[in-house]
Amino acid sequence: MTPVLLAWQASSLSGWGLVGLNVFFHWSVSGDIQPLAGSPIGPDELAFVDPLRRHRIQASVAQSNKTGEMLQARMLAANGRLKLDFPVVHALGNGFRTVTAELRGSNNVGRIVFENTDTQIAAKRWADEYDRLVCISEWNASLLKQWCTTDVVVTHEGIDPSVFFPAPRSGLMNPDNFYIFSGGKIEYRKGQDIVLLAFREFSEKHPDAMLVTSWQNPWPEVSRGFKGRLEAPVEIGADGRLQICKWASDNGIDRERVIDIGLISNQLMPAVLREMDCAIFPSRCEGGTNLVGMEAMACRVPVVFANNTGVRDIIDDGNCIALKRQSPVPRSEASGTEDWGESDVEELVDALERLYASPTLREKIGARGAGYMATRTWRTHSAMLRDVVLDR
């Protein structure tokens, strides 16, 4: 088997972590790759993984952790610069930022996800350091192809269909309420301010409307002070958590109409999503295809997406409602915003009204979304990434 290093932390509490964990799972049983994680996989990373899956990969985890200790020692001895005789998959973000620039493999694949379009400056400088670049959206890929000559391929992310699938509701939630879900850590590009503006207007007409949020950030200081188009910013409480319900209240929404589910493991999310009547994601930009939105679709929840950037790859044949009115987003000091989109609040409110008024429409969109997501799995993503790494 060929060892391959996935040079980042695998876990169930972040997007990149989920990628690492799911690819590690599937490569462990593929028969031709020995996956190595960039950081040790310990009890915390596997806390919410079912025991049969933990048992199946325990030998791979043990080998990965043992090899990782040896690599760490070799890197210390080499003052951080290390050449390996097997492939490395590097995690790259905005501006080609990575923590493994000094680590070189026999084949160096850069798995890159970016939103800041100023990344073109870095692409011209650093792209040649990688044998291939892997993107998770056609939007990212099309920009990179304009900016550099390195081979660029697209491998869309997926969902775990054994975890995210349609199933009955628990029957424990109030059947008279209309539950609206929104996920993603609080930041300007995710558009939580647009969600609150739309929900404020919608909930004034519908006293049964409830907003369920998964907006907490593992690094809350990054989100502190964000307000976007709202009047009041989000704050951090004495418990170190973002005060989501207070933020809604400070901006004219009854805090009793908002449920903050906090930071939860990915494996617990289906139980939340299956209770929802719809989900809304008016992101200004997505470097990928919005993992949380894809998981909602897989659970047969009708989803509303902003029709811009990476998410355009999964908007197809009535499988969601696409917000078509997208205005240009002015660039900021921190980020280039080429191709970003500002969703129209009234169009989002109208989408909510349509879904609220028609259970038939909700069922139709939800069914199409679930059917579509059945083909977008981590197994497929892992196989495609394996072929890129092994240069097949």
C-alpha positions in Angstrom: 0.0 0.0 0.0 1.1 3.5 -0.7 1.3 5.9 2.3 -0.4 9.2 1.7 -0.3 12.1 4.2 -3.4 14.2 4.7 -1.6 17.2 6.2 -4.3 18.6 8.5 -6.3 17.8 11.6 -9.1 15.3 11.2 -12.2 15.9 13.4 -16.0 16.1 13.4 -16.3 19.8 14.4 -15.1 21.7 11.3 -15.4 21.5 7.6 -11.7 20.6 6.9 -11.8 18.2 9.9 -14.8 16.3 8.3 -13.0 16.1 5.0 -10.0 14.6 6.7 -12.0 12.2 8.8 -14.1 10.9 5.9 -11.3 10.5 3.5 -9.3 8.7 6.2 -12.2 6.3 6.7 -12.6 5.4 3.1 -8.9 5.2 2.3 -8.4 2.9 5.3 -10.6 0.3 3.6 -9.6 1.0 0.0 -6.8 -1.5 0.0 -4.3 0.6 -1.9 -3.6 3.6 0.3 -2.3 3.8 3.9 -3.7 7.1 5.1 -1.7 9.2 7.5 -3.3 12.1 9.3 -1.5 15.4 9.7 -2.2 15.4 13.5 -2.8 12.5 15.9 -6.3 11.0 15.7 -7.3 10.6 19.4 -10.4 9.9 21.5 -11.6 13.5 21.0 -11.6 13.2 17.2 -13.4 9.8 17.4 -15.7 10.6 20.3 -18.8 10.8 18.0 -17.8 8.1 15.6 -19.8 4.9 16.0 -18.0 2.0 17.6 -18.1 -0.3 14.6 -16.4 2.3 12.4 -13.8 3.0 15.2 -13.1 -0.8 15.3 -12.8 -1.0 11.5 -10.1 1.7 11.3 -8.3 1.2 14.6 -5.3 -0.4 12.9 -5.1 2.5 10.4 -5.3 5.1 13.2 -2.6 3.3 15.2 -0.3 3.2 12.2 -1.0 6.8 11.4 -0.3 8.1 14.9 2.9 6.0 15.1 4.1 7.3 11.8 3.1 10.8 12.7 5.3 10.7 15.8 8.3 9.7 13.7 7.6 12.4 11.1 7.4 15.0 13.9 10.8 13.9 15.2 12.3 14.0 11.7 10.9 17.5 11.1 12.4 18.8 14.4 15.8 17.3 13.4 15.5 18.9 10.0 14.5 22.3 11.4 11.0 22.0 9.9 12.1 21.2 6.3 11.4 17.6 5.3 11.3 15.6 2.1 9.2 12.5 2.1 9.2 9.5 -0.3 5.4 9.3 -0.5 2.6 11.7 -1.6 1.4 14.6 0.5 -2.0 16.3 0.3 -1.6 19.9 1.5 -4.5 21.9 2.9 -4.5 25.4 1.2 -6.7 28.3 1.9 -7.0 32.0 0.9 -3.7 33.3 -0.4 -2.4 29.7 -0.6 -2.0 29.8 3.2 -0.7 26.5 4.6 1.1 25.2 7.6 3.0 22.5 5.5 4.9 24.7 3.0 8.2 23.2 4.2 7.0 19.6 3.9 7.5 18.1 0.5 6.4 14.7 -0.8 7.1 12.5 -3.8 3.9 14.0 -5.2 2.5 17.3 -3.8 -1.2 17.8 -4.2 -2.7 21.1 -3.0 -6.3 20.7 -1.9 -7.4 24.4 -2.0 -10.6 26.1 -0.9 -10.7 29.9 -1.1 -13.1 32.8 -1.1 -10.7 35.8 -1.3 -10.2 36.5 -4.9 -7.0 38.3 -4.2 -5.6 34.8 -4.0 -4.6 35.3 -7.7 -1.5 37.2 -6.4 -0.4 34.2 -4.4 -1.4 31.7 -7.1 1.2 33.3 -9.5 3.8 32.8 -6.9 3.1 29.5 -5.2 1.0 27.3 -7.6 4.1 25.8 -9.2 5.0 24.3 -5.8 2.3 21.7 -6.4 2.0 18.9 -8.9 -1.8 19.3 -9.0 -4.4 21.5 -7.4 -7.7 20.0 -6.3 -10.7 22.3 -6.0 -14.1 21.5 -4.6 -16.0 23.9 -6.9 -15.9 24.9 -10.5 -15.8 28.5 -9.4 -12.5 28.1 -7.6 -11.2 25.9 -10.4 -12.1 28.4 -13.2 -10.3 31.2 -11.3 -7.1 29.1 -10.7 -7.0 28.1 -14.4 -6.9 31.8 -15.2 -4.2 32.6 -12.7 -1.7 29.7 -13.1 -0.5 26.8 -15.3 -0.6 24.1 -12.7 -3.0 21.3 -13.5 -6.4 21.9 -11.7 -9.1 19.3 -11.1 -12.4 19.4 -9.3 -13.6 16.8 -6.8 -16.9 17.9 -5.2 -17.4 17.2 -1.5 -20.1 14.9 -0.4 -22.2 13.6 2.5 -22.3 10.3 4.4 -25.5 8.7 3.2 -25.5 6.3 6.2 -25.8 9.3 8.5 -27.6 12.0 6.4 -30.8 10.5 4.9 -34.6 11.1 5.1 -36.3 9.8 8.2 -39.4 10.6 10.3 -39.4 13.4 12.7 -39.1 12.7 16.4 -42.6 14.0 17.2 -41.1 16.0 20.1 -41.0 19.4 18.5 -44.1 21.6 18.5 -46.0 20.6 15.3 -47.6 24.0 15.1 -44.3 25.8 14.6 -42.5 26.4 11.3 -38.9 25.7 11.8 -36.2 27.4 9.7 -32.6 26.2 9.9 -29.5 28.2 9.1 -25.9 26.9 9.6 -22.3 28.1 9.3 -20.0 30.0 11.6 -20.8 33.7 11.9 -18.8 35.7 9.3 -19.6 38.2 6.6 -19.4 35.9 3.7 -22.0 33.4 5.3 -24.6 36.2 5.4 -26.2 35.6 8.8 -27.2 39.3 8.8 -29.3 38.6 5.7 -30.9 35.7 7.5 -31.9 37.8 10.5 -33.2 40.6 8.3 -35.4 38.2 6.4 -36.5 36.3 9.5 -37.4 39.6 11.2 -39.8 40.4 8.4 -41.1 36.9 7.9 -41.7 36.3 11.7 -43.7 39.5 12.0 -46.3 37.9 9.7 -46.0 34.4 11.1 -45.9 34.1 14.9 -45.3 30.3 14.5 -42.0 30.9 12.8 -38.9 29.6 14.6 -35.2 30.2 13.6 -32.9 27.4 14.5 -29.2 28.3 14.2 -25.9 26.5 14.1 -23.8 29.6 14.0 -21.4 29.2 16.8 -17.7 29.5 16.0 -15.0 27.3 17.6 -12.9 30.5 17.5 -15.6 33.1 18.7 -13.2 36.1 18.7 -13.2 35.8 14.9 -16.9 36.5 14.9 -17.1 39.0 17.7 -18.5 42.4 16.5 -19.9 41.2 13.2 -23.1 43.0 12.3 -23.1 43.3 8.4 -26.3 45.1 7.5 -27.7 45.0 11.0 -27.6 47.7 13.6 -26.3 45.7 16.5 -23.2 43.4 16.5 -22.9 40.0 17.8 -21.3 39.7 21.3 -19.4 37.1 23.3 -21.0 36.1 26.7 -19.4 35.3 30.0 -19.4 31.6 29.0 -17.2 32.4 26.0 -20.0 31.6 23.5 -21.4 33.9 20.9 -24.7 35.3 22.1 -26.9 34.4 19.2 -30.3 34.9 20.8 -29.3 38.3 22.3 -28.0 39.3 18.8 -31.4 38.6 17.3 -33.1 40.5 20.1 -30.8 43.5 19.8 -31.9 43.6 16.1 -35.6 43.5 16.7 -36.4 39.8 16.8 -38.1 38.1 19.7 -35.3 36.0 21.3 -37.8 33.3 22.2 -38.2 32.7 18.4 -34.6 31.8 18.0 -33.0 28.5 19.1 -29.2 28.3 19.2 -28.1 24.7 19.1 -24.5 25.5 19.8 -21.5 23.5 18.6 -22.4 19.9 18.0 -20.8 17.0 16.3 -21.6 16.3 12.7 -23.0 12.9 13.6 -25.7 14.6 15.8 -26.8 17.1 13.1 -29.3 14.8 11.2 -31.5 14.7 14.3 -31.7 18.5 14.1 -32.1 18.7 10.4 -35.0 16.2 10.1 -37.1 18.4 12.4 -36.8 21.4 10.0 -39.4 22.7 7.6 -36.7 24.4 5.5 -33.1 25.6 5.6 -31.7 28.9 4.2 -28.1 29.7 3.2 -27.8 33.2 1.6 -24.0 33.1 1.6 -22.2 36.0 -0.2 -19.5 33.5 -1.1 -18.8 29.8 -0.8 -15.5 28.3 -2.0 -17.1 24.9 -2.0 -20.7 23.7 -2.2 -21.7 24.4 1.4 -21.4 21.1 3.4 -24.2 22.0 5.9 -26.6 22.8 3.0 -25.8 19.5 1.3 -26.4 17.6 4.5 -29.8 19.4 4.9 -30.7 18.4 1.3 -29.7 14.8 2.0 -32.2 14.8 4.9 -35.0 15.8 2.6 -35.1 19.4 3.9 -36.0 22.0 1.2 -33.1 24.4 1.0 -32.8 28.0 -0.2 -29.3 28.8 -1.6 -27.8 32.0 -2.9 -27.1 31.4 -6.6 -23.5 32.4 -6.6 -19.9 31.2 -6.4 -19.3 27.5 -5.5 -22.9 26.7 -4.6 -23.9 27.0 -8.2 -22.5 23.5 -8.7 -25.3 21.9 -6.8 -28.2 24.0 -7.9 -30.0 21.7 -10.4 -33.5 21.0 -11.7 -35.6 22.1 -8.8 -33.6 20.5 -6.1 -33.6 23.7 -4.1 -34.8 27.3 -4.4 -32.1 29.5 -5.8 -31.9 33.2 -5.0 -31.3 34.7 -8.4 -31.1 38.4 -7.5 -27.4 38.7 -6.7 -25.9 42.2 -6.4 -22.1 42.8 -6.5 -20.4 42.8 -3.2 -17.9 45.7 -2.6 -14.4 44.6 -1.9 -13.1 45.1 1.6 -9.6 45.7 3.0 -9.5 42.1 4.0 -10.8 40.4 0.9 -11.2 40.5 -2.9 -14.9 39.8 -3.7 -14.9 39.1 -7.5 -18.1 37.1 -8.3 -19.5 37.3 -4.8 -23.2 37.9 -4.5 -25.4 39.9 -2.2 -28.8 38.2 -1.9 -32.0 40.2 -2.0 -33.8 40.1 1.4 -37.2 40.4 -0.2 -36.5 37.5 -2.5 -35.5 35.4 0.5 -38.7 36.4 2.3 -40.7 35.5 -0.7 -39.0 32.1 -0.8 -39.9 31.5 2.8 -43.5 32.6 2.1 -43.8 30.1 -0.8 -42.4 27.2 1.4 -44.6 28.2 4.3 -47.8 28.2 2.2 -47.2 24.9 0.4 -46.3 21.6 2.1 -46.5 20.1 -1.3 -43.8 22.4 -2.6 -41.6 21.6 0.5 -42.0 17.9 -0.2 -41.3 18.2 -3.9 -38.1 20.3 -3.4 -37.0 18.1 -0.4 -37.4 14.9 -2.4 -35.5 16.2 -5.4 -32.7 17.5 -3.1 -32.4 14.1 -1.3 -32.3 12.3 -4.6 -29.6 14.6 -6.0 -27.4 14.2 -2.9 -27.6 10.4 -3.1 -24.9 10.8 -5.8 -22.7 13.2 -3.9 -21.0 11.0 -1.2 -17.7 11.0 0.7 -17.0 7.6 -0.9 -17.0 9.2 -4.3 -15.0 12.2 -3.2 -12.4 10.0 -1.6 -12.1 7.8 -4.7 -11.6 10.8 -6.9 -9.0 12.3 -4.6 -7.2 8.9 -4.4 -6.9 8.8 -8.2 -5.5 12.3 -8.3 -2.9 11.5 -5.6 -1.9 8.3 -7.3 -2.0 10.0 -10.7 -4.3 7.6 -12.3 
